[in-house]
Structure formats: structure tokens, C-alpha cells
Amino acid sequence: MRNFIQIFVMRLTIYSVIILCLICNLSYAQEAKVKKFTAQLAGKVVLSEVDDKYNANVYSMVMPDPDAGAEQKRLQALKAEIARRYPHKRALPAGK
């Protein structure tokens, strides 16, 4: 039992020293040094004259809130159709 306690104290001391060294090293690495850099103006860009190679478009897949009763009924019918086509699947519990 005494041997176990000596080994435990020795390991605790060694691990404490290692953790202390790591913490000191990590805290030193977090020191931020700020350098101010100013780039010279190289020219002007006219965006209307730039050729758009990618033709990026933004599409909204969300239906806006319905204003009238007919639109509300249409939205409910659309949701019912989607629910009928793609029913919810029950998720399996983790680890099975």
C-alpha cells in the first residue's frame, strides 16, 4: 500500500509539472501583437463593367407568409401534400 501511495504521489507531481509547462506555453502563445498595415490605393473598380464569370444568383426557397384566406388554404394543401409524399421517419436511438 505504501508503494502505491509513493507511485501515486510521484505520478501526480510529474503530471502537475507537465500540465503547468503546457499551460505556461499556451498562455504565452495567446499574446496578440498588433501591427498596423496600410495598403496603398492601386486603382478603382467599376462593378458595372466587371465581367461576372460565375453568374451567382440568390434563390429563396421559403414561401412568403400568405396574405389572404385562399393563399392560407393553398399553403396548408401544399404542406399536406409534402407530408404525404415525404413522411417523417423516426430516428433510431444512438448506438443501435
C-alpha positions in Angstrom: 0.0 0.0 0.0 2.9 2.4 0.8 4.4 1.6 -2.6 1.2 2.5 -4.3 1.0 5.9 -2.5 4.6 6.7 -3.4 3.9 5.9 -7.1 0.7 7.9 -7.0 2.4 11.0 -5.5 5.3 10.7 -7.9 3.0 10.5 -10.9 0.8 13.4 -9.6 4.0 15.5 -9.2 5.2 14.7 -12.7 1.8 15.3 -14.3 1.4 18.5 -12.4 4.7 19.8 -13.7 3.9 18.8 -17.3 0.5 20.5 -17.1 2.0 23.6 -15.7 4.5 23.8 -18.5 1.8 23.3 -21.1 -0.4 26.0 -19.6 2.5 28.4 -19.5 3.3 27.6 -23.1 -0.3 28.0 -24.3 -0.8 31.3 -22.4 2.4 32.7 -24.0 1.2 31.8 -27.5 -2.0 33.8 -26.9 -0.2 37.1 -26.7 -1.5 39.2 -29.6 0.9 41.6 -31.3 -0.8 44.2 -33.3 0.9 45.6 -36.4 -0.8 48.4 -38.4 -0.6 48.0 -42.1 -2.0 50.4 -44.7 -2.1 49.4 -48.3 -1.8 52.0 -51.0 -4.7 52.5 -53.3 -3.8 50.7 -56.5 -6.8 51.7 -58.6 -10.6 51.9 -58.9 -13.1 49.2 -59.7 -16.4 49.9 -61.6 -18.5 46.9 -60.7 -20.9 47.5 -63.6 -18.0 46.9 -66.0 -16.8 43.7 -64.4 -17.5 40.5 -66.3 -19.3 38.1 -63.9 -17.7 34.7 -64.7 -19.8 32.8 -62.1 -23.3 34.3 -62.6 -24.1 33.8 -58.9 -27.8 34.1 -58.1 -29.6 34.0 -54.7 -32.8 32.0 -54.6 -35.2 31.9 -51.7 -36.8 28.6 -51.2 -39.1 29.9 -48.5 -42.7 30.7 -49.3 -43.7 34.1 -48.1 -46.4 34.5 -45.4 -49.8 34.1 -47.0 -51.9 37.3 -47.0 -55.4 36.1 -47.8 -57.5 33.1 -46.8 -57.1 31.4 -50.3 -53.3 31.6 -50.0 -53.5 30.2 -46.5 -55.5 27.2 -47.8 -53.1 26.8 -50.6 -50.2 26.7 -48.2 -51.9 24.2 -46.0 -52.7 22.0 -49.0 -49.0 22.2 -50.1 -47.8 21.3 -46.7 -50.2 18.3 -46.6 -49.0 17.1 -50.0 -45.4 17.3 -48.9 -46.2 15.5 -45.7 -48.0 12.8 -47.7 -45.1 12.4 -50.1 -42.3 12.5 -47.6 -43.4 11.2 -44.2 -41.3 11.8 -41.2 -39.0 8.9 -40.3 -38.5 8.0 -36.7 -34.8 8.3 -35.7 -33.2 5.3 -34.3 -31.7 5.7 -30.8 -28.0 6.3 -30.7 -25.9 3.2 -30.5 -28.3 0.8 -32.2 
